[in-house]
Amino acid sequence: MNIKKFFFIILFILMALGGIGGVALMGYSIVIGK
């Protein structure tokens, strides 16, 4: 399973719903990635 692809899909949905949510998830994904 491609977790990164899954995260990207969630990020895209949140970006569509609200920029703040997208940015927050983007930061969270970076934290998890590192």
N, C-alpha and C positions, 0 to 999 in steps of 0.2 A: 504493500500500500504506500502511495506517495503522500506522505504527511504534508510536505511542502506545497504540493498541488492543492490538497484539501484546505490548507491554511489560506492559500491564495484565493480560493473560491469564497471562503468565509469573508476574507478581507474585501473582496469585490462587492459582496452583498452588503456588508456594513458601509462601504464607501457609497453605495447607491442609496442606502437608507439615511446615512448621516456621516458627513466628513469627520466629525469628532470621533465617532465609533471606529471608523476606518483607521484613523491615525493612532488611536489607542491600541487597537489590535495589532497594527504594524509595529508599534514599539514593543508590545508584548511578545510578538513573534521573534523579534530581534533578541530579546532577553532570553527566550527559550532556545533560540538557535545557538547563542553563545554559551 
